[in-house]
Amino acid sequence: MNRPRASRPVLIAVAIGLSAVLTACTGGSGDSQNPADSGSVADDSAPQEVTDEGEGSAPAGEDGSAEAAGLDPANLPEPVATGEIPAVVEGDDAGEATMTVNFYGLKREGQTVVGQFSFAVNSDASDEAQWIYDYLGKQSWHPFLVDSVNLKRHGVVGSAGGKAQTNSQGPKFRPGQTFYAFAVFAAPPEDVTTMDVSVIDGMPLVTGVEVQ
């Protein structure tokens, strides 16, 4: 299986800018309906904040682009998991629109782990560009990881400028276009080599994902 390019200065810069303030696990909001949201998993819900918005605190490239997500669209790796969930599209009165979600894997970058994703809406009802927030029914995207060894949930890392992930209300995209995304999480201890991933609400938990 092809892997993402080894040189990823964008994601490394994000990781370096955040690593100084990370503990073993930071929190973030998740979707309470997700099966990983159980009483047996510790949920550190208050995200750590970065007060220094120095160089590298934001990804290069247009948000939602493959470059910003650290992916090469001409040489994409095989997805670790793919799911199809309902999507809300203006003019789709029959409710037939769907969103195909690809998860490409986890990459350890120092004290952080970076996840890479893509989204594509399937609908003939409209070609109007919308936020991913709109396609999700006015809901933000909240991925998270589960360290099943230490029973801890890792939410997206927080910073002074917001969360270290692709913005749910950033650029818009049309049905048929591919929207690429990344999310940064606190890394688990070195002896933890796999994690479970809640990619998006409505998609089954992806278990035993190797941390590269």
HELIX and SHEET records of a PDB file:
HELIX    1   1 PRO A    9  SER A   19  1                                  11    
HELIX    2   2 PRO A   73  ASN A   75  5                                   3    
HELIX    3   3 ILE A  132  TYR A  135  1                                   4    
SHEET    1   A 5 ALA A  42  ASP A  43  0                                        
SHEET    2   A 5 LYS A 152  HIS A 154  1                                        
SHEET    3   A 5 PHE A 144  ASP A 147 -1                                        
SHEET    4   A 5 THR A 194  SER A 198 -1                                        
SHEET    5   A 5 VAL A 206  GLU A 210 -1                                        
SHEET    1   B 4 ALA A  81  PRO A  86  0                                        
SHEET    2   B 4 THR A  98  GLU A 109 -1                                        
SHEET    3   B 4 THR A 112  ASN A 122 -1                                        
SHEET    4   B 4 THR A 178  ALA A 186 -1                                        
SHEET    1   C 2 GLY A 158  SER A 159  0                                        
SHEET    2   C 2 GLY A 162  LYS A 163 -1                                        
END                                                                             
